[in-house]
């Protein structure tokens, strides 16, 4: 498992080459041409990913110092994620093949970034395939650091902890959607559920929200939310936080207490086998939010489950509105930003979908 293998037809004709793995996907394709998967190949693939983002003005600038450099299949590197936080690259491997290629990946990153990169951190312990026969330990592959750094996104400051935080430390995929929240937040009482480190909360406060409440079941996440609020609003802000399960918190909310609610839950469905239960989870949380939100309110609701299609998610929100007895208008349809590209041959890469609905 993890070896580079050729895929050939029954007649012996070459089709592709890629990493062999045990499971439902036999080979993660690296190339449809016969090439040497050597250091020069890795250098070129990382360089191409970087050039794409530079051409779209998605890399580091005065306002933003964090972005996704490699997005798996979207960058023709299936099983690999690389996020840039200032001068640190955080690497996540989702396949044995990529994990066994870490030495080449590190060299390719150093070759392309030079002095702009000070450290490379491996955060693969939670993303490797179940039962993979490799020992995975998180830690620095090159350089060193404290495991946390303050980065900029849209001019806002965020403390990102890749050593202890979820995913690579920050939900970079919500960059554009956070900016949209800021646009609608002025004068509103906003509830940000599953808030993690408070990305939506910071943008809402900057956008002139009357008040913001951040809720997450993780105590570490709430500590980072409070830190981020203090970083951006040292004179204070109309913000409160609660380390509490979102379902439990919504039971304490008075009807009409909030006129803007963010629902950005974790992936309820990692695969199709649990799709039914996941859809029930999405329906339950959306019904509760729609019942509580004030007339004239705006709901931002998301699914980051790859197994949940855009149409299926939309149908779930339709069902939730019907159960809650509320009239809703779709005023926005959301997805992941351009630094999370989708390979046209891998539509499942469009994992993030969201709706902005106006609730009467």
C-alpha positions in Angstrom: 0.0 0.0 0.0 1.3 3.4 -1.0 3.4 2.2 -3.9 3.3 4.0 -7.2 1.6 1.5 -9.7 0.5 1.5 -13.3 -3.1 1.1 -14.3 -3.4 -0.9 -17.5 -6.2 -2.4 -19.6 -6.9 -6.1 -20.0 -4.9 -5.8 -23.3 -2.0 -4.3 -21.5 -2.4 -0.6 -22.6 -1.3 2.1 -20.2 -4.1 4.2 -18.7 -2.6 6.0 -15.7 -0.3 5.7 -12.7 -0.8 6.5 -9.1 -0.7 5.5 -5.4 -2.1 2.0 -4.7 -4.3 1.8 -1.6 -6.5 -0.7 0.1 -10.2 0.2 0.1 -12.9 1.3 -2.2 -10.5 3.4 -4.3 -7.8 1.1 -5.6 -5.5 3.8 -7.1 -5.3 7.5 -6.5 -4.2 8.8 -9.9 -1.1 11.0 -10.1 -0.7 11.1 -13.9 -2.4 10.0 -17.0 0.9 9.9 -18.8 3.9 7.6 -18.2 6.3 9.8 -16.2 8.9 9.5 -13.5 7.4 10.4 -10.1 10.7 11.8 -8.9 11.7 15.0 -7.1 11.5 17.1 -10.2 7.9 15.9 -10.6 7.0 16.9 -7.1 8.7 20.3 -7.5 6.7 20.9 -10.6 3.3 19.9 -9.1 3.8 22.2 -6.1 5.1 25.0 -8.3 1.9 24.7 -10.5 -0.4 24.8 -7.5 1.4 28.0 -6.2 1.3 29.6 -9.6 -2.5 29.0 -9.9 -3.0 30.8 -6.6 -0.6 33.7 -7.4 -2.4 34.3 -10.7 -5.7 34.6 -8.8 -4.3 36.8 -6.1 -4.9 34.3 -3.4 -1.5 34.1 -1.9 0.1 36.2 0.8 -0.5 40.0 0.8 -0.9 42.9 3.2 -4.4 41.7 4.1 -4.1 38.0 4.1 -1.3 35.6 5.1 -3.1 32.2 5.1 -4.4 30.2 2.2 -4.7 26.6 0.8 -1.7 25.8 -1.4 -2.7 22.2 -2.3 -6.2 20.9 -2.4 -6.0 17.1 -3.2 -7.6 16.1 -6.4 -8.2 19.8 -7.3 -4.5 20.2 -7.7 -3.9 16.7 -9.2 -2.4 15.5 -5.9 -5.1 13.3 -4.5 -4.6 12.6 -0.8 -2.6 15.7 0.0 -3.6 19.0 1.6 -1.2 21.8 2.3 -2.2 25.0 4.1 0.1 28.1 4.5 0.0 30.1 7.7 2.5 32.9 7.5 5.9 31.2 7.2 4.6 27.8 8.2 3.2 25.1 5.9 0.9 22.5 7.5 0.7 19.2 5.6 -2.1 16.7 5.9 -1.9 13.3 4.2 -5.2 11.4 3.5 -3.5 8.4 1.9 -0.6 6.1 2.6 1.0 7.0 -0.7 1.2 10.7 0.2 2.4 9.9 3.7 5.3 7.8 2.3 6.1 10.7 0.0 6.5 13.3 2.8 10.3 13.6 2.2 9.7 14.6 -1.4 6.8 17.0 -0.5 9.0 18.7 2.1 11.8 19.2 -0.5 9.3 20.5 -3.1 7.9 23.1 -0.6 11.4 24.2 0.4 12.5 24.4 -3.2 9.5 26.6 -4.2 9.3 28.9 -1.2 12.9 29.3 -0.2 13.4 31.8 2.7 9.7 32.6 2.7 9.1 29.3 4.6 10.5 28.7 8.1 8.8 25.5 9.1 6.8 22.5 7.8 4.4 20.7 10.1 2.8 17.3 9.6 -0.8 17.0 10.8 -1.8 13.6 9.4 -2.6 11.5 12.5 -6.4 12.2 12.2 -6.7 12.0 8.4 -4.9 8.8 7.4 -7.1 5.9 6.3 -8.5 3.7 9.0 -6.3 0.6 9.5 -3.5 2.0 7.5 -0.3 0.1 8.5 1.9 3.1 9.1 2.9 4.8 12.3 1.8 8.5 12.1 2.9 11.1 14.5 2.2 14.8 14.2 5.1 17.2 14.4 7.6 19.3 12.6 9.1 17.8 9.4 11.4 20.7 9.0 12.1 23.8 11.1 10.4 24.5 14.4 7.8 26.6 16.1 5.3 27.0 18.9 2.5 25.3 17.1 0.5 28.5 16.9 0.8 31.7 15.0 -1.2 34.9 14.4 -2.2 35.2 10.8 -4.2 37.7 8.7 -7.3 37.1 6.7 -9.0 40.1 5.1 -7.1 42.3 7.5 -8.4 40.5 10.5 -6.1 38.8 13.0 -6.5 35.1 13.9 -4.5 32.9 16.3 -4.2 29.6 14.5 -3.1 26.5 16.5 -2.2 23.7 14.1 -0.7 21.5 16.8 -3.9 21.2 18.9 -6.6 22.6 16.6 -9.1 20.9 14.2 -8.0 20.2 10.6 -4.9 22.2 9.9 -5.8 24.8 12.5 -8.3 27.1 10.7 -11.2 26.8 8.4 -9.6 28.5 5.4 -12.5 27.3 3.1 -14.9 29.9 4.6 -12.9 33.0 3.6 -15.4 34.4 1.0 -18.4 33.4 3.0 -17.1 35.2 6.1 -16.8 38.4 4.1 -20.5 37.9 3.0 -21.5 37.6 6.7 -19.9 40.9 7.4 -22.0 42.5 4.6 -25.3 41.3 6.2 -24.4 41.6 9.9 -24.8 45.4 10.5 -27.2 46.1 13.3 -28.1 42.4 13.8 -27.9 40.1 16.9 -25.9 37.2 15.5 -25.5 33.7 16.8 -22.5 31.8 15.4 -22.8 28.0 16.2 -20.1 25.4 15.8 -18.0 28.6 15.8 -14.6 26.9 16.2 -12.1 29.9 16.5 -14.7 32.5 15.6 -14.0 33.4 12.0 -17.6 34.4 11.3 -17.8 36.2 14.7 -14.8 38.4 14.0 -16.1 39.4 10.5 -19.6 40.1 11.9 -18.3 42.3 14.6 -16.2 44.2 12.1 -19.3 44.5 9.9 -21.2 46.3 12.7 -23.2 43.6 14.3 -25.2 44.8 17.3 -24.1 41.7 19.3 -22.4 38.4 18.6 -22.7 35.1 20.5 -20.2 32.3 19.7 -21.0 28.7 20.6 -18.8 25.6 20.4 -18.5 22.4 22.4 -14.7 22.7 22.5 -13.2 24.6 25.3 -10.0 25.1 23.3 -12.0 26.6 20.5 -13.7 29.0 22.8 -10.4 30.1 24.3 -9.2 30.9 20.7 -12.5 32.7 19.9 -12.0 35.0 23.0 -8.3 35.5 22.0 -9.2 36.5 18.5 -11.9 38.9 19.7 -9.3 40.5 21.9 -6.7 40.6 19.1 -9.1 42.5 16.8 -11.1 44.6 19.3 -8.7 45.5 22.1 -11.1 48.1 23.4 -13.8 45.5 23.7 -16.7 44.3 21.6 -20.4 43.2 22.1 -19.4 39.5 22.2 -20.1 36.6 24.4 -19.0 33.0 24.1 -20.2 29.6 25.4 -18.5 26.3 25.5 -21.6 24.3 25.0 -23.3 21.8 22.6 -25.1 23.7 19.9 -28.3 21.6 20.2 -28.4 22.2 23.9 -27.7 25.9 23.5 -30.5 26.4 21.0 -32.9 25.0 23.6 -32.0 27.9 25.9 -32.6 30.6 23.2 -35.8 32.7 23.3 -37.8 32.9 20.1 -36.6 36.0 18.1 -33.5 36.5 20.3 -31.4 36.4 17.2 -32.0 37.8 13.7 -29.0 36.2 12.1 -27.7 32.6 12.7 -24.7 30.8 11.3 -24.9 27.0 11.2 -21.6 25.5 10.1 -21.5 22.0 11.7 -18.8 19.4 11.2 -19.2 16.8 8.5 -22.2 14.7 9.7 -21.5 12.2 6.9 -18.0 11.1 6.1 -19.3 8.5 3.7 -22.5 7.3 2.1 -23.1 4.5 4.6 -24.2 7.1 7.2 -25.9 9.5 4.8 -29.4 8.9 6.2 -28.4 9.7 9.8 -26.4 12.7 8.6 -29.4 14.2 6.8 -31.5 13.8 9.9 -28.8 15.7 11.8 -28.8 18.6 9.3 -32.6 18.6 9.3 -32.8 18.7 13.1 -30.4 21.6 13.6 -31.9 23.7 10.8 -35.5 23.1 12.1 -34.4 24.4 15.5 -32.6 27.5 14.1 -35.6 28.3 11.8 -38.0 28.0 14.8 -35.9 30.4 16.9 -34.8 33.1 14.4 -36.7 36.4 14.4 -38.9 37.3 11.4 -36.8 39.2 8.9 -33.8 37.2 10.0 -31.0 35.7 7.9 -29.7 32.1 8.2 -26.4 31.0 6.8 -26.5 27.2 6.8 -23.7 24.9 5.5 -22.8 21.3 4.9 -19.1 20.2 4.5 -20.1 16.6 4.0 -18.7 15.3 0.7 -21.4 12.6 0.6 -24.2 15.2 0.7 -24.9 16.6 -2.7 -25.9 20.2 -3.3 -29.4 19.2 -4.4 -29.8 16.9 -1.4 -28.7 19.6 1.0 -31.1 22.1 -0.6 -34.0 19.5 -0.2 -33.1 19.1 3.5 -33.3 22.8 4.1 -36.7 22.9 2.2 -37.9 20.1 4.5 -36.6 21.9 7.6 -38.5 25.1 6.6 -41.7 23.2 6.1 -41.4 21.5 9.5 -40.6 24.8 11.2 -43.6 26.4 9.5 -41.5 29.4 8.2 -41.5 31.0 4.8 -37.9 31.3 3.5 -36.2 32.9 0.4 -32.9 31.7 -0.9 -30.8 34.9 -1.3 -27.4 33.3 -1.7 -25.8 29.9 -2.7 -22.3 29.4 -1.4 -19.4 27.1 -2.0 -15.6 26.9 -1.3 -13.2 29.6 -2.5 -10.9 29.4 -5.5 -7.9 28.1 -3.4 -10.0 25.0 -2.9 -10.4 24.1 -6.7 -12.5 21.2 -7.9 -11.1 18.8 -10.5 -13.8 18.5 -13.2 -13.1 14.7 -13.2 -13.7 14.6 -9.4 -17.0 16.4 -8.7 -16.9 15.1 -5.1 -14.2 17.7 -4.5 -17.0 20.3 -4.2 -17.6 19.3 -0.6 -18.7 22.7 0.9 -22.1 23.9 0.0 -24.2 26.6 1.8 -27.4 28.6 1.5 -28.2 32.1 2.7 -31.9 32.3 3.4 -34.2 35.2 4.4 -36.8 34.0 6.9 -40.2 35.7 7.2 
